[in-house]
Amino acid sequence: MTPCVVSCPDDRARDAVQAYRRRLSGLAAIFVGVAILIVMFGAAALSGINVLRAFAAGESHWSKAEKTAIISLNHYIATHREQDFRDFRAAISVVEGDRIARHNLTPGAIDFRTSSAGFQQGGNDAEDVPGLMLGYVLFHAWPPFAEAVEDWKRGEHWIGALSEVARDVHEHGAGWSLQQRMDALARVSVLDDALTRNETGYSQHMNHASRLALYMTLAIFAALSTAVCAAGIFAARSVLRRSLAAEQRAIASEERVRDFADLATDWFCETDTAMRVTYVSSPHFNTKTAVLPTLLGEDWMMVGSQEGIDEITTGYGEKVRARAPFRNHLFKQVTGADLTFYWSSSGKPQFDGDGVFTGYRIVATDVTDFMRTQEELAAARDAAEQASRAKSSFLANMSHELRTPLNAILGFSEMIEHQVAGPVGQKRYVEYASDIRGSGQHLLDIINDLLDHSRIESGQFVLHRETFLACDAIESARNLCQGRADGLGVTLVADCEANLPPMYGDVLRFKQVIINLVTNAVKFAPGGTVTVSARADGGELFLQVQDNGIGMDAGGVAQALRPFGQVDSGLNRKYEGTGLGLPLAKSLVELQGGTLTIDSEPGRGTTVTVRMPFAVADAAKAA
């Protein structure tokens, strides 16, 4: 199996796509913007050049009209034909149009409509007129252009003088003498020379201004285009740099994720919508690849049915059909070399941006060592439990075998001690019999504690419940312990609250708890006082056994509550015992629904508190 890590398209994937689209849109916008600005600068440059062309064309119209006017006036002076005079007026009208246009573009008195009509009267194309007006308004004060404007103004002056000659000839020419006509022709010739010189100056100045304007326009166009291109390149470089950085981060992230996947899993695969395996990663361990080459193109759902592979866990098929993630699905693989491997596979479904299922990504991890460890732990646990049961069973079975001879020892020694069958010859034998009985009783107590503890551990301990009075049980236990207390010089006091509610439990085990606690207290408080008190507290019996003996610290309390645990555990210890008294008392209390706690302080004694429920109707029924 291979680990197939499922990564559905999530918000981060969508954000990455959107970021890519934004960068692409940004690049497109930059190039489109640069192209638009360059086109605009080019259009502005062409417009400027077109204005210069229009002024040059206007100057040609003006010059042609002026020459036509001179020729027509000369003919009129010579022949005095009205047609020649009309031709003169028509030519002068063209020149007059330019004058009207210029006068109506004077700052402070601009009239674009009249100026437009004037330029058109001067023979200029209507499409060139807006450029002529804008060019004059913007550049009439520019020195190279201003010199041409001055030539324009002087030309208008000479045209005015020429018009005066034409008016004189038109008014008086019919009666003029030859000399007067010759003088008029001479005046026209002088004005013609002046206008020719003026036109030459205007043409030179306008050409100079045109060249400068052309150079400036081209320079500005080149500078602006270069600046725009540089800005576009810088912006594109910035976008591309961010894109490259994002791509490098994506590559690094992909490599990091792949490294993590390789470290976390042994292999991974991908499936299509039909759950056919479309990709399998390279396995790390060649000894475990017997099944991997067969996966590519196979139906993932059928992997568990291949030869040598068994599914250990079930139920993941329903999750796959529901297009839900699955985790820790276990396979068992037995190779041709009779090697057994275990694989844990997990998978997640993958969906496109529209939520359509596109397949699974699955990862698989070799958990052979873990499974073998679990099997070994389970076998060890079973062996330990079996040994524990054998031990408990052994101790339970030995109960009769141990107790029978001890009872016989105790019985016969007691008969000897009390000389039931008649007097014994030597008093020392009586003392021996007493020692035998005491030792046997002590051994019997130890064996009883061991057997009780064993039965509790093995779950075979049975309580014999009945209703009883706590004070009676406490008094009975005190009487049994009184002899030991007297032997150690301990004052044993019982303080039981009158009219306590009846208890429901095992009275024999209840007495055993009190005897164990009192015996333990007497043992560690020689010459002191042990008090057994009982009272009712909120529906429970509150029982305390207090002594003013040696006491214990917190570690000693914990040690005392452990089976076979003794605070004084040396071989030469002062106080005898198996260490089962307190643990056994605690277990017997808890078996009857109670609690046992110890409060102790070195040198200040010990208080053992027992809380047990009184008899209740439900408890009686349950019995």
C-alpha positions in Angstrom: 0.0 0.0 0.0 1.1 3.6 -0.4 0.3 6.6 1.6 -2.0 8.8 -0.4 -2.2 12.2 1.1 -5.5 13.8 0.1 -5.4 17.5 -0.4 -8.7 18.9 -1.6 -8.6 22.3 -3.3 -9.0 24.6 -0.3 -8.9 28.4 0.2 -5.2 28.5 -0.2 -5.3 26.9 -3.6 -8.0 29.2 -4.8 -6.0 32.2 -3.4 -3.0 31.0 -5.4 -5.0 30.8 -8.6 -6.5 34.2 -7.9 -3.1 35.7 -7.2 -1.8 34.3 -10.5 -4.7 35.8 -12.4 -4.1 39.1 -10.7 -0.5 39.1 -11.7 -1.4 38.1 -15.2 -4.0 40.9 -15.4 -1.5 43.3 -13.9 1.0 42.5 -16.6 -1.6 42.8 -19.3 -2.8 46.1 -17.9 0.8 47.4 -17.8 1.4 46.5 -21.5 -2.0 47.8 -22.6 -1.4 51.1 -20.7 2.0 51.5 -22.2 0.7 50.9 -25.6 -2.2 53.4 -25.1 0.2 56.1 -23.8 2.6 55.6 -26.7 -0.3 55.8 -29.1 -1.5 59.0 -27.4 2.0 60.5 -27.4 2.3 59.6 -31.1 -1.1 61.1 -31.9 -0.1 64.3 -30.0 3.2 64.4 -32.0 1.4 63.9 -35.3 -1.1 66.5 -34.4 1.7 69.0 -33.7 3.4 68.1 -36.9 0.0 68.5 -38.7 -0.4 72.0 -37.2 3.0 73.0 -38.6 1.9 71.5 -42.0 -1.3 73.5 -41.8 0.5 76.7 -41.2 2.9 76.0 -44.1 -0.2 75.2 -46.3 -1.8 78.4 -45.1 1.3 80.4 -46.0 1.2 79.0 -49.5 -2.5 80.0 -49.8 -1.6 83.4 -48.6 1.3 83.8 -51.0 -0.6 82.6 -53.9 -3.5 84.9 -53.2 -1.1 87.9 -52.7 0.5 87.2 -56.1 -2.9 86.8 -57.8 -3.9 90.1 -56.3 -0.8 91.9 -57.6 -1.3 90.4 -61.1 -5.0 91.3 -61.1 -4.3 94.8 -59.9 -1.7 95.4 -62.6 -4.1 94.2 -65.2 -6.8 96.4 -63.8 -4.5 99.5 -63.9 -3.6 98.8 -67.5 -7.0 97.9 -68.8 -9.4 99.1 -66.2 -11.6 96.0 -66.7 -14.0 95.3 -63.9 -13.2 91.6 -64.1 -9.6 92.2 -63.2 -10.8 94.3 -60.2 -13.1 91.5 -59.1 -10.3 89.1 -59.4 -8.2 91.4 -57.2 -10.9 91.6 -54.6 -11.3 87.8 -54.6 -7.6 87.3 -54.1 -7.5 89.9 -51.3 -10.4 88.2 -49.6 -8.2 85.1 -49.1 -5.5 87.2 -47.4 -8.2 89.1 -45.4 -9.5 85.8 -44.0 -6.1 85.1 -42.4 -6.1 88.6 -40.9 -9.6 88.1 -39.5 -8.5 84.7 -38.0 -5.4 86.2 -36.3 -7.2 89.2 -34.9 -9.9 87.0 -33.3 -7.2 84.9 -31.6 -5.7 87.9 -29.7 -5.5 87.1 -25.9 -8.4 88.6 -24.1 -10.6 88.8 -27.2 -10.6 85.2 -28.5 -13.5 84.3 -30.8 -13.0 80.8 -32.1 -16.0 80.8 -34.3 -15.1 84.0 -36.2 -11.4 82.9 -36.3 -12.5 79.5 -37.7 -14.5 81.3 -40.4 -11.5 83.5 -41.2 -9.1 80.6 -41.6 -11.6 78.9 -43.9 -11.9 82.1 -45.9 -8.1 82.1 -46.2 -8.4 78.8 -48.1 -7.4 76.4 -45.2 -9.1 73.0 -44.9 -11.8 72.9 -42.3 -10.1 69.9 -40.7 -6.9 71.9 -40.2 -8.6 74.9 -38.7 -8.9 73.6 -35.1 -5.1 72.8 -35.1 -4.3 76.2 -36.6 -6.3 78.0 -33.9 -4.9 75.9 -31.0 -1.3 76.2 -32.4 -1.6 79.9 -32.7 -3.0 80.3 -29.1 -0.4 78.1 -27.6 2.7 79.1 -29.5 2.1 82.8 -30.7 4.5 84.0 -28.0 7.1 81.3 -28.6 10.1 83.3 -30.0 10.7 81.3 -33.2 6.9 81.4 -34.0 6.5 85.0 -32.8 9.0 86.2 -35.5 6.8 84.6 -38.1 3.8 86.2 -36.6 5.5 89.6 -36.9 6.1 88.9 -40.6 2.4 88.0 -40.8 1.5 91.3 -39.3 3.8 93.3 -41.6 2.4 91.4 -44.6 -1.1 92.5 -43.6 0.2 96.1 -43.5 1.6 95.9 -47.0 -1.7 94.2 -48.1 -3.6 97.2 -46.6 -1.4 99.6 -48.7 -2.1 97.5 -51.8 -5.8 97.7 -51.1 -5.6 101.5 -50.9 -3.9 101.7 -54.3 -6.7 99.4 -55.7 -9.3 101.7 -54.2 -7.7 104.8 -55.8 -7.4 103.2 -59.1 -11.0 102.0 -58.9 -12.3 105.4 -58.0 -10.2 107.6 -60.3 -8.4 105.3 -62.7 -10.8 105.8 -65.6 -9.7 109.5 -66.0 -6.1 109.0 -65.1 -3.4 110.0 -67.4 -0.7 107.6 -68.6 1.7 109.0 -66.1 -0.7 108.5 -63.3 -1.2 104.9 -64.3 2.6 104.4 -64.6 3.0 105.8 -61.0 0.3 103.4 -59.7 2.0 100.5 -61.4 5.3 101.6 -59.8 3.6 101.7 -56.4 2.2 98.2 -56.9 5.7 97.0 -57.9 7.2 98.5 -54.8 4.5 96.8 -52.6 5.0 93.6 -54.5 8.8 93.7 -53.7 8.0 94.4 -50.1 5.5 91.6 -49.9 7.9 89.2 -51.6 10.6 90.1 -49.0 8.1 89.8 -46.2 6.9 86.4 -47.5 10.5 85.2 -47.7 11.1 86.2 -44.1 7.8 84.7 -43.0 8.7 81.4 -44.8 12.2 81.4 -43.3 10.9 82.0 -39.8 8.1 79.6 -40.1 10.4 76.9 -41.5 12.8 77.5 -38.6 9.9 77.3 -36.1 8.6 74.2 -37.8 11.9 72.4 -37.6 12.4 73.4 -34.0 8.8 72.3 -33.2 9.3 69.0 -35.1 12.5 68.3 -33.2 10.9 69.2 -29.9 7.9 67.1 -30.7 9.9 64.1 -31.6 12.2 64.6 -28.6 9.2 64.9 -26.2 7.6 61.9 -27.9 10.8 59.9 -27.6 11.3 61.0 -23.9 7.7 60.3 -22.9 7.6 57.0 -24.7 10.9 56.0 -23.2 9.7 57.0 -19.7 6.5 55.1 -20.2 8.3 52.0 -21.5 10.8 52.2 -18.6 7.9 52.5 -16.1 6.2 49.6 -17.8 9.3 47.5 -17.8 9.9 48.4 -14.1 6.3 47.5 -13.2 6.4 44.3 -15.3 9.8 43.5 -13.7 8.3 44.1 -10.2 5.3 41.9 -11.1 7.5 39.2 -12.6 9.8 39.3 -9.6 6.9 38.8 -7.2 5.6 36.1 -9.4 9.1 34.4 -9.4 9.3 34.8 -5.7 5.8 33.3 -5.3 6.7 30.5 -7.7 9.9 29.8 -5.7 7.9 29.8 -2.5 5.4 27.4 -4.0 8.3 25.1 -5.2 9.9 25.3 -1.7 6.5 24.7 -0.1 5.9 21.7 -2.4 9.3 20.3 -1.7 8.8 20.8 2.0 5.4 19.1 1.9 6.8 16.3 -0.1 9.7 15.9 2.3 7.3 15.8 5.2 5.1 13.3 3.4 8.1 11.1 2.6 9.2 11.2 6.2 5.7 10.7 7.6 4.7 7.9 5.2 6.2 5.2 3.2 4.3 5.8 -0.1 1.4 7.7 -1.4 -0.9 7.5 -4.5 -3.7 9.3 -6.3 -6.8 8.0 -7.9 -9.3 9.3 -10.5 -13.0 9.7 -10.2 -13.4 5.9 -10.8 -10.9 5.2 -7.9 -8.3 3.9 -10.4 -4.8 4.5 -9.2 -3.2 7.1 -11.5 0.0 7.8 -9.5 2.2 5.9 -7.1 5.2 7.4 -5.4 8.6 5.6 -5.4 8.8 3.2 -2.4 11.6 3.6 0.1 12.1 -0.1 0.9 12.7 -2.5 -1.9 12.0 -5.4 0.3 8.4 -4.3 0.7 7.5 -3.5 -2.8 6.0 -6.7 -4.0 2.5 -5.2 -4.3 3.4 -1.7 -5.4 4.0 -2.2 -9.2 0.5 -3.8 -9.5 -1.3 -0.7 -8.1 -0.9 1.6 -11.0 -4.1 1.5 -13.0 -5.8 -0.8 -10.5 -9.1 -0.1 -8.7 -8.1 1.0 -5.2 -11.2 -0.6 -3.8 -10.0 -4.0 -5.0 -6.5 -3.7 -3.4 -7.7 -5.7 -0.4 -8.8 -8.6 -2.5 -5.4 -9.0 -4.3 -3.4 -12.1 -3.6 -1.3 -11.8 -0.4 -3.2 -8.8 0.9 -6.0 -8.9 3.5 -8.0 -6.1 5.0 -7.9 -6.0 8.8 -10.3 -3.1 9.5 -13.6 -2.7 7.7 -16.1 0.1 7.0 -13.9 2.4 5.0 -15.6 1.4 1.8 -18.8 3.2 3.0 -16.7 6.3 3.6 -15.1 6.1 0.2 -18.5 5.8 -1.5 -19.7 8.7 0.6 -16.7 10.7 -0.6 -15.6 11.1 3.0 -12.0 11.0 4.5 -10.9 7.7 6.0 -8.0 7.1 8.5 -5.9 4.2 9.7 -7.4 1.5 7.5 -5.2 -1.5 8.0 -4.0 -4.0 5.4 -2.0 -7.2 6.0 0.5 -8.2 3.3 2.2 -11.5 3.0 5.0 -11.5 0.4 6.4 -14.4 -1.6 9.2 -14.8 1.0 6.5 -15.5 3.7 7.2 -12.1 5.2 4.3 -10.4 6.8 3.8 -6.6 6.7 1.1 -4.3 8.0 0.1 -1.1 6.3 -2.0 1.7 7.7 -3.7 3.8 4.9 -5.5 7.1 5.2 -7.2 9.1 2.4 -9.1 12.3 1.7 -11.3 13.1 -1.3 -10.3 15.8 -3.7 -12.8 18.3 -5.3 -12.4 20.9 -8.0 -13.5 24.5 -7.7 -17.1 23.6 -8.4 -17.2 20.9 -5.8 -17.1 18.0 -8.2 -15.3 14.9 -7.0 -12.0 14.3 -8.8 -10.5 11.4 -6.9 -8.6 10.5 -3.7 -5.2 11.1 -2.4 -4.0 8.3 -0.2 -1.0 7.7 2.1 0.2 4.5 3.5 2.6 3.8 6.4 4.4 0.6 7.3 3.2 -0.2 10.8 4.6 -3.7 10.9 6.9 -3.0 13.9 4.1 -1.4 15.8 1.7 -4.3 15.1 4.3 -6.8 16.1 4.9 -4.9 19.3 1.2 -4.7 20.0 1.0 -8.5 19.4 3.9 -9.1 21.7 2.4 -6.8 24.4 -1.0 -8.5 24.1 0.8 -11.9 24.5 2.7 -10.7 27.5 -0.4 -9.2 29.0 -2.3 -12.5 28.5 0.6 -14.4 30.0 0.7 -12.0 33.0 -3.0 -12.3 33.5 -2.8 -16.0 33.2 0.0 -16.1 35.8 -1.9 -13.8 38.1 -5.0 -16.0 37.8 -2.9 -19.1 38.4 -1.4 -17.4 41.5 -4.8 -16.4 42.8 -6.2 -19.8 42.0 -3.3 -21.4 43.8 -3.7 -19.3 46.9 -7.5 -19.9 46.9 -7.0 -23.6 46.5 -4.4 -23.7 49.2 -6.8 -22.1 51.7 -8.2 -25.3 53.0 -4.8 -27.1 52.9 -3.2 -24.4 55.0 -5.9 -23.8 57.4 -6.7 -27.4 58.3 -3.4 -28.3 59.9 -3.1 -24.9 61.5 -6.5 -25.3 63.1 -5.4 -28.7 64.4 -2.2 -27.2 65.8 -4.1 -24.5 67.5 -6.8 -26.8 68.8 -4.4 -29.4 70.3 -2.0 -26.7 71.7 -5.0 -25.0 73.4 -6.1 -28.4 74.9 -2.5 -28.9 76.3 -2.4 -25.3 77.5 -5.7 -25.7 79.4 -4.8 -29.3 80.4 -8.2 -30.5 79.2 -7.3 -34.2 79.4 -5.6 -33.8 82.8 -2.5 -32.1 84.2 0.8 -32.0 82.3 3.8 -33.1 84.2 6.0 -29.9 83.7 4.6 -26.4 83.7 7.1 -25.5 80.9 5.1 -27.7 78.5 2.1 -25.5 79.2 4.2 -22.5 78.3 5.3 -24.3 75.1 1.8 -25.1 74.2 0.8 -21.4 74.7 3.7 -20.3 72.4 2.6 -22.9 69.8 -1.0 -21.6 69.9 0.1 -18.0 69.7 2.4 -18.6 66.7 -0.2 -20.7 65.0 -2.8 -18.0 65.5 -0.4 -15.4 64.1 0.3 -17.6 61.1 -3.4 -18.1 60.5 -4.0 -14.4 60.6 -1.3 -13.9 58.0 -2.7 -16.6 55.8 -6.2 -15.3 56.1 -5.1 -11.8 55.0 -3.1 -13.2 52.1 -6.1 -15.3 51.0 -8.5 -12.4 51.3 -6.2 -10.1 49.4 -5.8 -12.8 46.7 -9.6 -13.3 46.3 -10.2 -9.5 46.0 -7.5 -9.3 43.3 -8.9 -12.2 41.4 -12.5 -10.9 41.7 -13.6 -14.0 43.6 -14.3 -12.2 46.9 -18.0 -12.6 47.9 -19.7 -10.4 50.5 -22.4 -11.8 52.6 -24.7 -8.8 53.2 -27.1 -8.4 56.1 -28.5 -5.7 58.3 -26.6 -5.0 61.5 -25.9 -2.3 64.0 -22.5 -0.5 63.7 -22.1 0.1 67.5 -22.5 -3.6 68.2 -20.0 -4.5 65.6 -17.5 -1.9 66.9 -17.9 -3.1 70.5 -17.3 -6.7 69.4 -14.2 -5.7 67.5 -12.9 -3.7 70.5 -13.3 -6.7 72.8 -11.3 -8.8 70.4 -8.5 -6.2 70.3 -8.5 -5.4 74.0 -6.1 -8.2 75.0 -3.4 -6.9 72.5 -4.0 -3.3 73.7 -3.5 -4.4 77.3 -0.4 -6.2 76.4 1.2 -3.0 74.9 -0.2 -0.7 77.6 -2.5 1.0 75.1 -5.8 2.6 76.3 -8.5 1.5 73.9 -11.6 3.7 73.9 -14.8 3.2 71.9 -17.2 6.2 71.4 -20.3 5.3 69.3 -23.2 7.7 68.8 -26.5 6.3 70.1 -29.3 5.4 67.8 -27.3 5.1 64.7 -29.3 3.9 61.6 -28.7 0.2 60.8 -26.0 -0.7 58.3 -26.4 -3.0 55.3 -23.3 -5.0 54.5 -21.0 -7.8 55.5 -20.8 -7.5 59.3 -17.9 -10.0 59.5 -15.8 -7.9 57.0 -16.9 -4.7 58.8 -15.5 -6.1 62.0 -12.4 -7.2 60.1 -11.8 -3.6 58.9 -12.1 -2.3 62.5 -9.8 -5.0 63.9 -7.2 -4.3 61.2 -7.3 -0.6 61.9 -7.3 -0.9 65.7 -4.6 -3.6 65.6 -2.4 -1.3 63.4 -3.0 1.7 65.6 -2.2 -0.3 68.8 1.0 -1.6 67.3 2.3 1.9 66.5 1.1 3.6 69.7 2.5 1.5 72.6 1.7 3.1 75.9 -0.6 5.6 74.1 -4.3 5.9 73.4 -6.4 4.5 70.5 -10.0 5.9 70.1 -12.6 4.3 67.9 -15.5 6.8 67.2 -18.6 6.5 65.1 -21.4 9.0 64.2 -23.9 9.7 61.4 -22.9 12.3 58.8 -25.3 13.0 55.9 -26.7 9.5 55.4 -23.3 7.9 55.9 -21.5 6.3 58.9 -18.5 8.4 59.8 -16.0 6.1 61.6 -12.5 7.2 62.8 -9.7 5.3 64.4 -7.3 7.8 66.1 -3.9 7.1 67.8 -1.2 9.3 69.3 1.6 7.1 68.0 4.6 7.6 65.8 2.7 8.9 62.8 3.8 9.0 59.1 4.6 11.5 56.4 2.9 11.6 53.0 5.3 9.1 51.5 4.7 6.8 54.4 0.9 7.0 54.0 1.3 6.1 50.3 3.6 3.2 51.2 1.3 1.9 53.9 -1.7 1.7 51.4 0.2 -0.4 49.0 -0.1 -4.2 49.4 2.9 -5.6 51.4 4.1 -2.0 51.9 5.6 -1.1 55.2 7.1 2.1 56.4 9.6 0.1 58.4 10.7 -2.4 55.8 14.1 -3.6 57.0 14.8 -7.1 58.0 15.5 -5.9 61.6 12.3 -3.9 61.7 10.7 -3.2 65.0 7.1 -3.8 64.1 5.9 -7.2 62.7 3.3 -7.7 60.0 2.8 -8.4 56.3 1.8 -4.9 55.3 -1.7 -6.1 54.2 -3.7 -4.7 57.1 -4.4 -1.2 55.7 -4.7 -2.2 52.0 -7.0 -5.0 52.9 -9.2 -2.7 55.1 -9.3 -0.2 52.3 -10.4 -2.8 49.7 -13.1 -4.2 52.0 -14.5 -0.7 52.7 -14.6 0.1 48.9 -16.2 -3.3 48.2 -19.1 -2.1 50.4 -19.4 1.3 48.7 -17.3 3.3 51.2 -14.1 5.2 51.3 -11.0 5.1 53.5 -8.5 8.0 54.0 -5.5 8.5 56.2 -4.4 11.7 57.8 -1.0 11.4 59.6 1.9 13.5 60.8 5.2 12.1 62.1 5.3 12.2 65.9 1.7 13.3 66.2 -0.2 10.2 65.5 -2.5 8.9 62.7 -6.3 9.2 62.0 -8.0 6.8 59.7 -11.4 7.9 58.4 -14.0 5.5 57.0 -17.2 6.6 55.4 -19.8 3.9 54.6 -23.5 4.2 53.6 -26.2 3.1 56.0 -28.9 0.6 54.9 -31.2 1.9 52.1 -34.2 0.3 50.5 -32.5 0.0 47.1 -29.5 -1.7 48.7 -31.7 -4.2 50.5 -33.5 -5.0 47.3 -30.3 -5.5 45.4 -29.1 -8.0 48.0 
